[in-house]
Every structure is written in C-alpha cells, then in structure tokens.
Amino acid sequence: MEIITSTTRSGNRVESVIFNGIVYSRYPDRATKSYFKVSASNLRGTHTVELHRAVWESIYGEIPPKYHIHHKDSNILNNDISNLECLSPAEHYRVHREDRGVWAERDNKTFTLTCMQCGVEYISFFSTRGKNNFCSQKCSNLFNRQEKKYQEQRVCVICGKTFSTRKYTTQTTCSHPCGAVLANKQHEYTRPCVQCGKDCISFMPANGRNTFCSPDCAYKFSVQTKRYHILRECEVCKKEFSSPEKEQRTCSKTCGGIMRRKNKENLQV
C-alpha cells in the first residue's frame, strides 16, 4: 500500500493510505505510537477503525471480542496480511515482553519501598524516581487529602467567606445553605401583581399563569373575576345564578327559606 504524505494547516505531517476506497491516516511526528486509522459512525456512535484490523477482517472476517492484531515484525507501517496475526491480550503482552529485554529484566528486578502514609514495607517493580511511594491507592488518597494536594482557596459568591475545595470542581459556594440561595437566585422572576400592580418575586416561570404578591390579592382577584363561580338553576324560581358554593341550590335567601319550609312540611307528612 502506497503511503501519501501531506501537511495540515497547522504544519503537522500526515501520512495517508487508501484501502478498499477508505482513507486511513496517521501523524508520524506524535510522541506515542500512531497507527493508520479512520473515524466511522454506526448506531452506537462514532468509533475508530485501525487499518491493520480492517485488513485482517477483510480476509478472515470479524475479530473475536477483545482480541488484538499483532504486527509480527513490530513495524506498524507494514500492514500486509502476511505480517499480521490475531492474538489474545495475554498472548500479545507475552510476545512483546519476550521481544523487549527491558521487560524481562524488570520481571526479575524488584525494589523494597516504604509507604509514606502507613509506613508498611512493600515490593515494587519500579524505583522511587523522586516520586511519593504508597502501598495502595487508599494510602495515596489519604495522603493527598491530609496534605491538601489538590485543594485551593475560593471565595463564596453568596456570603463572601473563603473556603477550601478541590481544584477540578466548579463549586462556587461554601455550604449547602449558600448553594440553595444561589440556586433560588438563578431561578428568580420579577413580575407585577395582577391585582395591585406591585412588583413581586416568584421562583416559577409564568407559563400563562397569573402572579400575585399575596394570598389576599389572589382571593380578591378570584372574587372580582368570579373565577370559581358555577352557573346553576334555582330549584325554586328556576332562575339562573352563579355561585362558588358547590352545594348551593337556590339563588337567594328568600328562595332558600321557601325550600326549607317545603322540606319541613314533607318531613311532617
């Protein structure tokens, strides 16, 4: 496969290879190993397809889950099918360990170090190299919290107090009460009262609903607009009337007295 070299607008070199009508690219100047690859999309989203895996699948079909495609001569630019083989992760790591004498030497060389947190001696394959040494991730986390390695000082946007928090968080308040005040402020809406016209603060958007500054204004508005009134027919005089009372059956006190007298006469009979 012919390798085509080009340059991006930022000046980075790009090497490209065309396989089955698809362009696979790599950046040779990167510090890490750079394979020929291309981005592809499917129902699960966008993922990366590497050239050596595509070559293998074009000949032998789908690669088993979690299996690797190994370059026999350790040259990632040689993607000929004769230079590729399908290996399990354990086999792949074993091959590279045998190829590199550094790995074999490391397997036979250990260091006895002392944990900086709990003081327990433990065996490591790496020397100190000027770094902190811990026997476990738990000790490392405890040490970082005690030394406040990842802490920084910030000023609360509500009360103005200085508080300590992790560097990589977006926390802007010192406590839960201040956080609740900030959350309410972010959702405050100032609108005029429908009844008296005064400006009032609400924590809910209008969404077509009326806004009142107090329960008294809400009650006055409902009485004036007869919001909860229901149109009924008087059972005595047959006139239509409106009333908020659900059980009211007459239009006036006079009709109500007539109905009560009729009910008493029916009970006596």
C-alpha positions as CSV (number, residue, x, y, z in Angstrom):
1,M,0.0,0.0,0.0
2,E,1.4,3.4,-1.0
3,I,1.9,6.0,1.7
4,I,0.9,9.5,0.8
5,T,2.5,12.3,2.8
6,S,0.8,15.7,3.3
7,T,0.8,18.7,5.7
8,T,-2.1,20.2,7.7
9,R,-2.7,23.9,8.1
10,S,-1.0,23.9,11.4
11,G,2.1,22.4,9.9
12,N,1.8,18.8,11.1
13,R,2.8,16.0,8.8
14,V,0.1,13.4,7.9
15,E,0.6,10.1,6.3
16,S,-2.4,8.5,4.5
17,V,-3.2,5.1,2.9
18,I,-6.2,4.1,0.8
19,F,-7.6,0.7,1.5
20,N,-10.9,-0.5,-0.1
21,G,-11.7,3.1,-1.0
22,I,-11.3,4.4,2.5
23,V,-8.5,6.8,3.5
24,Y,-6.6,5.8,6.7
25,S,-4.4,8.5,8.3
26,R,-1.7,8.8,10.9
27,Y,0.5,11.5,12.5
28,P,4.1,10.3,12.4
29,D,5.5,13.2,14.5
30,R,3.5,12.3,17.6
31,A,5.4,11.0,20.6
32,T,3.1,8.0,21.0
33,K,2.7,5.1,18.6
34,S,0.5,6.3,15.7
35,Y,-1.5,3.7,13.7
36,F,-3.3,4.3,10.4
37,K,-6.9,4.9,11.5
38,V,-10.2,6.4,10.4
39,S,-13.3,7.5,12.3
40,A,-16.5,5.7,11.5
41,S,-20.1,6.1,12.7
42,N,-22.8,3.5,13.5
43,L,-25.9,3.2,15.6
44,R,-23.8,3.3,18.8
45,G,-22.0,6.5,17.8
46,T,-18.6,7.4,16.5
47,H,-15.6,4.9,16.9
48,T,-12.1,4.5,15.4
49,V,-11.2,1.8,12.9
50,E,-7.5,0.9,12.6
51,L,-6.0,-0.1,9.3
52,H,-4.4,-3.4,10.4
53,R,-7.7,-4.6,11.9
54,A,-9.6,-3.7,8.8
55,V,-7.0,-5.6,6.7
56,W,-7.4,-8.7,8.9
57,E,-11.2,-8.5,8.8
58,S,-11.2,-8.2,5.0
59,I,-9.5,-11.6,4.8
60,Y,-10.6,-13.6,7.9
61,G,-13.8,-11.9,8.9
62,E,-14.8,-10.4,12.2
63,I,-12.2,-10.3,15.0
64,P,-13.2,-12.0,18.3
65,P,-14.1,-9.6,21.1
66,K,-11.1,-8.2,23.0
67,Y,-8.6,-9.9,20.7
68,H,-5.6,-7.9,19.3
69,I,-4.0,-7.8,15.8
70,H,-0.2,-8.1,16.2
71,H,2.5,-6.9,13.7
72,K,5.0,-9.8,13.5
73,D,8.0,-7.6,12.6
74,S,6.9,-4.8,15.1
75,N,6.7,-2.4,12.2
76,I,3.3,-0.7,12.4
77,L,3.7,0.6,8.8
78,N,3.8,-2.9,7.4
79,N,0.1,-3.8,7.3
80,D,0.5,-6.7,4.8
81,I,-1.7,-9.7,5.8
82,S,1.3,-11.9,6.0
83,N,2.7,-9.7,8.7
84,L,-0.4,-9.8,10.9
85,E,-1.7,-12.3,13.4
86,C,-4.7,-12.4,15.7
87,L,-3.7,-12.9,19.4
88,S,-5.5,-12.8,22.8
89,P,-4.4,-10.0,25.1
90,A,-2.3,-12.3,27.2
91,E,-0.5,-13.7,24.2
92,H,0.0,-10.3,22.8
93,Y,1.6,-9.0,26.0
94,R,3.8,-12.1,26.3
95,V,5.1,-11.6,22.7
96,H,6.1,-8.0,23.4
97,R,7.6,-8.9,26.8
98,E,9.8,-11.5,25.0
99,D,10.8,-9.0,22.3
100,R,11.9,-6.4,24.8
101,G,14.7,-7.2,27.1
102,V,13.7,-4.4,29.4
103,W,10.5,-6.2,30.3
104,A,12.3,-9.5,31.0
105,E,14.8,-7.6,33.2
106,R,12.1,-5.8,35.0
107,D,10.3,-9.0,35.8
108,N,13.4,-10.3,37.7
109,K,14.1,-7.0,39.4
110,T,12.2,-5.7,42.4
111,F,12.5,-2.8,44.9
112,T,11.6,-2.8,48.6
113,L,10.0,0.5,49.5
114,T,8.3,2.1,52.5
115,C,4.8,3.5,52.2
116,M,4.8,7.2,53.1
117,Q,1.3,7.0,54.6
118,C,1.1,3.9,56.8
119,G,4.9,3.0,57.0
120,V,4.5,-0.6,55.7
121,E,7.2,-2.0,53.5
122,Y,6.1,-3.3,50.1
123,I,7.6,-4.7,47.0
124,S,7.6,-2.7,43.7
125,F,8.9,-3.2,40.2
126,F,9.8,0.5,40.0
127,S,12.3,2.5,41.9
128,T,11.3,5.8,43.7
129,R,12.4,8.1,40.9
130,G,11.7,11.1,43.2
131,K,8.0,10.3,43.5
132,N,5.9,9.6,46.5
133,N,5.5,5.9,47.3
134,F,2.4,4.2,48.6
135,C,1.4,0.6,49.1
136,S,-2.1,1.1,47.8
137,Q,-4.5,3.6,46.2
138,K,-6.2,4.1,49.6
139,C,-3.0,5.3,51.2
140,S,-2.4,7.6,48.3
141,N,-5.8,9.2,48.6
142,L,-5.4,9.6,52.4
143,F,-2.0,11.3,51.9
144,N,-3.4,13.7,49.3
145,R,-6.3,14.7,51.5
146,Q,-4.1,15.3,54.5
147,E,-1.6,17.3,52.5
148,K,-4.4,19.1,50.6
149,K,-2.5,18.5,47.4
150,Y,-5.5,19.1,45.1
151,Q,-7.2,21.8,47.3
152,E,-7.5,25.5,46.6
153,Q,-9.0,28.5,48.3
154,R,-12.1,30.2,46.8
155,V,-14.5,33.0,47.8
156,C,-18.2,32.2,48.3
157,V,-20.3,34.2,45.8
158,I,-23.1,34.5,48.4
159,C,-21.6,35.3,51.8
160,G,-18.1,36.2,50.7
161,K,-16.4,33.7,53.1
162,T,-13.2,31.9,52.0
163,F,-13.5,28.1,51.7
164,S,-11.3,25.2,50.5
165,T,-12.4,22.9,47.7
166,R,-10.8,20.6,45.1
167,K,-9.2,22.3,42.1
168,Y,-11.1,20.5,39.5
169,T,-14.7,21.2,40.8
170,T,-17.0,24.0,39.8
171,Q,-18.1,24.7,43.4
172,T,-18.8,28.5,43.9
173,T,-20.5,28.4,47.4
174,C,-19.1,27.5,50.8
175,S,-22.1,25.4,52.1
176,H,-25.5,23.9,51.3
177,P,-27.5,26.9,52.6
178,C,-25.5,29.3,50.3
179,G,-25.9,26.8,47.4
180,A,-29.7,26.9,47.9
181,V,-29.7,30.7,47.9
182,L,-27.7,30.7,44.7
183,A,-30.0,28.2,43.1
184,N,-33.0,30.3,44.0
185,K,-31.4,33.4,42.7
186,Q,-30.8,31.8,39.4
187,H,-34.5,31.0,39.1
188,E,-36.0,34.3,40.4
189,Y,-38.6,36.0,38.2
190,T,-39.8,39.6,38.9
191,R,-43.3,40.3,37.7
192,P,-46.1,42.7,38.6
193,C,-49.0,41.5,40.8
194,V,-52.2,41.1,38.6
195,Q,-54.4,42.6,41.4
196,C,-52.4,45.5,43.0
197,G,-49.7,46.1,40.4
198,K,-46.7,45.8,42.8
199,D,-43.6,44.0,41.7
200,C,-43.2,40.6,43.3
201,I,-40.5,37.9,43.1
202,S,-41.5,34.4,42.0
203,F,-39.4,31.2,41.7
204,M,-41.6,29.8,39.0
205,P,-42.0,31.0,35.4
206,A,-45.3,32.5,34.4
207,N,-46.3,29.9,31.7
208,G,-49.6,31.8,31.2
209,R,-50.5,31.8,34.9
210,N,-51.4,34.9,36.9
211,T,-48.9,36.2,39.5
212,F,-50.0,37.7,42.9
213,C,-47.9,39.2,45.7
214,S,-50.0,37.7,48.5
215,P,-52.9,35.3,49.1
216,D,-55.2,38.4,49.8
217,C,-54.6,39.7,46.3
218,A,-55.2,36.2,44.8
219,Y,-58.6,36.0,46.7
220,K,-59.7,39.5,45.7
221,F,-58.9,38.7,42.1
222,S,-60.9,35.5,42.1
223,V,-63.9,37.2,43.7
224,Q,-63.8,40.1,41.2
225,T,-63.5,37.8,38.2
226,K,-65.8,35.2,39.6
227,R,-63.1,32.6,38.7
228,Y,-64.6,29.8,40.7
229,H,-68.3,30.6,40.2
230,I,-70.5,28.0,38.6
231,L,-73.7,28.8,36.6
232,R,-76.7,27.0,38.1
233,E,-80.5,27.0,38.0
234,C,-82.5,27.9,41.2
235,E,-84.7,24.9,42.3
236,V,-87.5,27.3,43.5
237,C,-87.8,30.1,41.0
238,K,-85.9,28.5,38.1
239,K,-83.7,31.5,37.6
240,E,-80.1,31.1,36.6
241,F,-77.4,32.3,39.1
242,S,-73.7,31.8,39.7
243,S,-72.1,30.9,43.0
244,P,-68.7,29.5,44.2
245,E,-70.5,27.2,46.7
246,K,-70.8,23.7,45.3
247,E,-73.9,22.7,47.3
248,Q,-75.9,26.0,46.9
249,R,-79.3,25.1,45.3
250,T,-81.1,28.5,45.5
251,C,-80.4,31.9,44.1
252,S,-81.3,34.0,47.2
253,K,-82.2,33.8,50.9
254,T,-85.9,34.1,50.0
255,C,-85.8,31.1,47.8
256,G,-83.7,29.3,50.4
257,G,-86.4,30.0,53.1
258,I,-89.1,28.6,50.8
259,M,-87.1,25.4,50.1
260,R,-86.5,24.9,53.9
261,R,-90.2,25.3,54.7
262,K,-91.1,22.8,51.9
263,N,-88.6,20.3,53.3
264,K,-90.1,20.6,56.8
265,E,-93.7,20.1,55.5
266,N,-92.5,16.9,53.6
267,L,-90.9,15.6,56.8
268,Q,-94.1,16.2,58.9
269,V,-96.2,14.4,56.3
